[in-house]
Amino acid sequence: MSVISLWGGGPWQDPSRSAEAREVAAEVEELGYHRLWFSGGFEPGVLPAFGELLGATSTLGVASGIVSIWTATPDQSAEAFARFEAEHPGRFLLGLGNSHAPAVEGGGQRYDKPYTRTVEYLDALGDRIPAQRLVLAALGPRMLDLARDRTAGAHPYFVTVEHTVAARQALGEGSWLAPEAAVVLEEDPATARATAREHLATYLALPNYTNNLRRHGWGEEDLLHGGSDRLVDELVAWGSLEQVVAGVHRHVEAGADEVALQVLGGRGEFPRRQFRELAGALLA
């Protein structure tokens, strides 16, 4: 049976909003979500926020989606995992990813052989983090194979249901598959797609994501101007609560073990009302 989690970005990482984040995390736990995923950002090391939100809850899983292998060393990841495990046993899942060339090179490093770099990173971790407590941000065939062979599975981001089908086939039945899925609770098509495109614009500028979409048959015309309507509708489930729930269930039916919902809109606020509405529809 698949489980439903939440995926978040900015406000979960912001030290100035840590008190609010802890309060929201406690509510997320009470609502019954399985896990809270959020990005490790681009600062060196592993964000203290992961430990803070573990401390604010008692049963909620917390996962990095993702810690970049270019910003946290294997030692830093292993030390953070050991600390979280000692204080909150069994609740932290380390998601690792090789990020994107613009982000890495903008930070002064050379984005060179990311697959090889990931293999070397896993080798350096050794057995300090159990494989079942690691996942990779895998999109293409080689990374999916690596996720299957060296970790618990994959956490693909910015993917269609078609990718979830392909990832399930690549991973087989023994690996965990937890795609991120963006949603917009808005029934007006123009408003919903405008919100979706505001989100998509960032990721359609990153080659790892656009190359993955091309791999699955999307054409150049689909990638322009924030995405074609067809692409927007495949990447973002929007509409009434019932329509959004149906969109989430498509990933479940495609083979996802866990779906990490990213609620769009709200301009950097915690979308607590939407968290409650989705929980009522998906977790009852």
Wavefront OBJ file of the C-alpha trace (Angstrom):
o trace
v 0.000 0.000 0.000
v 1.399 3.389 -0.987
v 1.874 6.192 1.510
v 1.437 9.953 1.147
v 4.091 12.428 2.246
v 4.785 16.132 1.764
v 7.619 17.841 -0.088
v 8.698 21.384 0.700
v 11.371 23.924 -0.053
v 12.164 27.448 1.083
v 10.261 28.021 4.336
v 11.330 24.663 5.767
v 14.987 25.617 5.266
v 14.782 29.213 6.524
v 16.393 29.602 9.981
v 14.311 32.718 10.633
v 11.158 30.607 10.337
v 12.297 27.599 12.329
v 9.715 28.068 15.109
v 6.886 28.179 12.575
v 8.351 25.190 10.717
v 8.389 23.139 13.912
v 4.763 24.043 14.589
v 3.702 23.098 11.046
v 5.682 19.844 11.189
v 3.815 18.870 14.354
v 0.522 19.485 12.564
v 1.703 17.521 9.511
v 2.419 14.601 11.838
v -1.010 14.911 13.467
v -2.692 14.957 10.046
v -1.180 11.555 9.321
v 1.353 12.221 6.587
v 4.047 9.569 6.357
v 7.089 11.766 5.889
v 8.247 15.327 5.313
v 10.749 15.840 2.509
v 12.587 19.079 1.882
v 15.641 20.251 0.020
v 19.046 20.384 1.633
v 19.757 23.621 -0.219
v 23.143 24.798 -1.402
v 24.928 25.658 1.820
v 27.813 23.386 2.900
v 26.981 20.341 5.001
v 23.623 18.939 6.084
v 21.025 21.449 7.252
v 20.365 21.523 11.021
v 16.686 21.981 10.111
v 16.346 18.233 9.502
v 17.251 17.551 13.127
v 15.083 20.407 14.395
v 11.979 19.022 12.689
v 12.722 15.532 13.928
v 12.888 17.039 17.394
v 9.544 18.802 16.936
v 7.769 15.523 16.106
v 7.700 12.011 17.500
v 6.683 9.678 14.664
v 6.893 11.693 11.421
v 9.629 10.637 9.038
v 11.943 13.373 7.769
v 13.920 13.060 4.539
v 16.333 15.154 2.536
v 15.122 15.729 -0.971
v 17.982 16.112 -1.596
v 21.396 16.663 0.016
v 23.750 17.498 -2.827
v 26.860 15.363 -3.153
v 28.668 18.567 -4.139
v 27.855 20.539 -0.973
v 28.016 17.895 1.773
v 30.992 15.576 2.034
v 30.484 11.870 2.746
v 31.822 12.469 6.247
v 29.356 15.294 6.865
v 26.443 13.169 5.647
v 27.505 10.199 7.748
v 28.010 12.329 10.859
v 24.618 14.027 10.466
v 22.904 10.688 9.929
v 24.566 9.219 13.032
v 23.445 12.200 15.118
v 19.857 12.068 13.872
v 19.743 8.295 14.317
v 21.006 8.507 17.907
v 18.426 11.151 18.813
v 15.496 9.970 16.664
v 16.010 6.304 15.741
v 14.618 5.101 12.434
v 13.068 8.376 11.332
v 15.590 10.083 9.015
v 15.998 9.082 5.393
v 18.977 10.534 3.538
v 18.181 11.435 -0.049
v 21.295 12.176 -2.091
v 21.520 13.753 -5.523
v 24.067 15.051 -7.990
v 22.247 18.390 -8.400
v 22.683 20.451 -11.585
v 25.577 21.990 -13.470
v 24.412 25.647 -13.099
v 24.088 25.287 -9.316
v 27.365 23.413 -8.846
v 29.447 25.559 -11.167
v 27.839 28.699 -9.763
v 29.294 27.599 -6.445
v 32.781 27.372 -7.919
v 33.036 23.625 -8.545
v 33.319 21.744 -11.803
v 30.285 19.615 -12.637
v 32.226 16.669 -13.967
v 31.112 13.013 -14.311
v 28.165 13.228 -11.891
v 27.394 9.501 -12.123
v 30.987 8.555 -11.276
v 30.979 11.139 -8.492
v 27.843 9.541 -7.026
v 29.398 6.071 -7.097
v 32.515 7.403 -5.375
v 30.344 9.143 -2.780
v 28.515 5.916 -1.952
v 31.839 4.087 -1.766
v 33.137 6.705 0.674
v 30.044 6.353 2.865
v 30.732 2.645 3.133
v 28.498 1.018 5.714
v 28.151 4.106 7.913
v 24.622 4.625 6.581
v 22.586 1.455 5.962
v 21.469 1.093 2.343
v 17.834 0.930 3.432
v 18.156 4.457 4.846
v 19.456 5.969 1.600
v 17.724 6.923 -1.641
v 18.989 8.624 -4.790
v 17.414 11.400 -6.850
v 17.464 9.135 -9.898
v 16.012 10.111 -13.268
v 17.860 8.265 -16.053
v 18.512 4.543 -16.488
v 22.036 4.487 -15.004
v 21.049 6.357 -11.861
v 17.942 4.229 -11.425
v 20.104 1.117 -11.664
v 22.492 2.584 -9.094
v 19.598 3.413 -6.785
v 18.334 -0.156 -7.087
v 21.733 -1.751 -6.514
v 23.215 0.490 -3.810
v 20.331 2.116 -1.905
v 16.730 1.590 -0.820
v 15.479 3.135 -4.051
v 14.752 6.389 -5.849
v 13.250 9.809 -5.156
v 12.644 11.278 -8.629
v 11.747 14.967 -8.786
v 9.891 16.866 -11.535
v 8.598 13.781 -13.294
v 5.478 12.649 -15.099
v 3.427 9.548 -14.357
v 5.074 8.003 -17.415
v 8.428 8.330 -15.651
v 7.000 6.651 -12.554
v 5.985 3.685 -14.740
v 9.489 3.480 -16.247
v 11.194 3.920 -12.868
v 9.125 1.116 -11.356
v 10.161 -1.177 -14.193
v 13.833 -0.229 -13.798
v 13.873 -0.616 -10.025
v 11.908 -3.834 -9.877
v 9.567 -4.688 -7.033
v 12.153 -4.744 -4.257
v 13.129 -1.051 -4.300
v 11.330 1.950 -2.839
v 10.002 4.509 -5.327
v 8.986 7.907 -3.956
v 8.362 10.510 -6.682
v 7.676 14.134 -5.879
v 4.336 15.302 -7.306
v 3.387 18.973 -7.590
v -0.259 19.939 -7.057
v -2.368 23.092 -7.326
v -5.762 23.266 -5.627
v -7.329 25.652 -8.131
v -10.173 24.942 -10.541
v -9.722 27.851 -12.950
v -7.476 26.524 -15.769
v -5.722 29.820 -16.494
v -4.962 30.516 -12.835
v -3.896 26.943 -12.102
v -1.593 26.728 -15.120
v -0.083 30.149 -14.350
v 0.786 28.939 -10.841
v 2.192 25.729 -12.278
v 4.281 27.566 -14.896
v 5.776 29.843 -12.254
v 7.064 26.664 -10.614
v 8.055 24.896 -13.839
v 10.092 27.818 -15.190
v 12.980 27.157 -12.791
v 13.251 23.482 -13.637
v 12.796 23.810 -17.393
v 16.047 25.792 -17.341
v 17.976 22.808 -15.930
v 19.367 20.275 -18.433
v 18.999 17.235 -16.175
v 15.237 17.738 -16.119
v 14.750 18.737 -19.735
v 16.917 15.854 -20.939
v 14.797 13.489 -18.875
v 11.618 14.866 -20.430
v 13.099 14.484 -23.913
v 14.001 10.901 -23.051
v 10.307 10.291 -22.497
v 9.253 11.812 -25.796
v 8.534 15.445 -24.971
v 9.434 17.814 -27.815
v 11.163 21.171 -27.829
v 7.841 22.976 -28.228
v 6.685 21.440 -24.942
v 9.658 22.882 -23.058
v 9.254 26.522 -24.083
v 7.479 29.393 -22.308
v 7.000 27.573 -19.032
v 5.797 24.407 -20.716
v 2.985 23.483 -23.086
v -0.462 22.987 -21.602
v -0.033 19.256 -22.142
v 3.268 19.185 -20.235
v 1.935 21.392 -17.441
v -1.032 19.074 -17.023
v 1.239 16.019 -16.835
v 3.714 17.506 -14.356
v 1.211 19.229 -12.069
v -2.114 17.822 -10.842
v -4.503 20.767 -10.616
v -8.220 21.380 -10.228
v -10.749 20.506 -7.549
v -9.741 18.435 -4.552
v -11.183 15.376 -6.274
v -9.225 16.061 -9.479
v -5.975 16.567 -7.577
v -6.517 13.359 -5.619
v -7.094 11.527 -8.901
v -3.813 12.931 -10.230
v -1.936 11.729 -7.150
v -3.490 8.281 -7.502
v -2.089 8.048 -11.027
v 1.425 7.861 -9.529
v 0.245 5.225 -7.072
v -1.274 3.169 -9.876
v 1.962 3.588 -11.858
v 3.931 1.878 -9.096
v 4.936 4.530 -6.550
v 5.402 3.264 -2.996
v 5.266 6.815 -1.669
v 4.131 10.082 -3.243
v 5.660 13.298 -1.895
v 3.181 16.105 -2.547
v 4.465 19.602 -3.236
v 1.648 22.130 -2.867
v 2.254 25.063 -5.204
v 1.157 28.651 -4.660
v 1.144 30.641 -1.468
v 4.284 32.636 -2.310
v 6.612 31.090 0.231
v 4.070 30.470 2.973
v 3.285 27.108 4.546
v 0.072 25.984 2.768
v -1.529 24.644 5.924
v -5.114 24.793 4.656
v -4.190 22.710 1.611
v -2.261 20.260 3.793
v -5.446 19.736 5.806
v -7.706 19.390 2.767
v -5.396 16.900 1.074
v -4.993 14.912 4.278
v -8.757 14.664 4.635
v -9.072 13.325 1.102
v -5.986 11.142 0.857
v -5.320 9.884 4.373
v -8.811 9.083 5.617
l 1 2 3 4 5 6 7 8 9 10 11 12 13 14 15 16 17 18 19 20 21 22 23 24 25 26 27 28 29 30 31 32 33 34 35 36 37 38 39 40 41 42 43 44 45 46 47 48 49 50 51 52 53 54 55 56 57 58 59 60 61 62 63 64 65 66 67 68 69 70 71 72 73 74 75 76 77 78 79 80 81 82 83 84 85 86 87 88 89 90 91 92 93 94 95 96 97 98 99 100 101 102 103 104 105 106 107 108 109 110 111 112 113 114 115 116 117 118 119 120 121 122 123 124 125 126 127 128 129 130 131 132 133 134 135 136 137 138 139 140 141 142 143 144 145 146 147 148 149 150 151 152 153 154 155 156 157 158 159 160 161 162 163 164 165 166 167 168 169 170 171 172 173 174 175 176 177 178 179 180 181 182 183 184 185 186 187 188 189 190 191 192 193 194 195 196 197 198 199 200 201 202 203 204 205 206 207 208 209 210 211 212 213 214 215 216 217 218 219 220 221 222 223 224 225 226 227 228 229 230 231 232 233 234 235 236 237 238 239 240 241 242 243 244 245 246 247 248 249 250 251 252 253 254 255 256 257 258 259 260 261 262 263 264 265 266 267 268 269 270 271 272 273 274 275 276 277 278 279 280 281 282 283 284
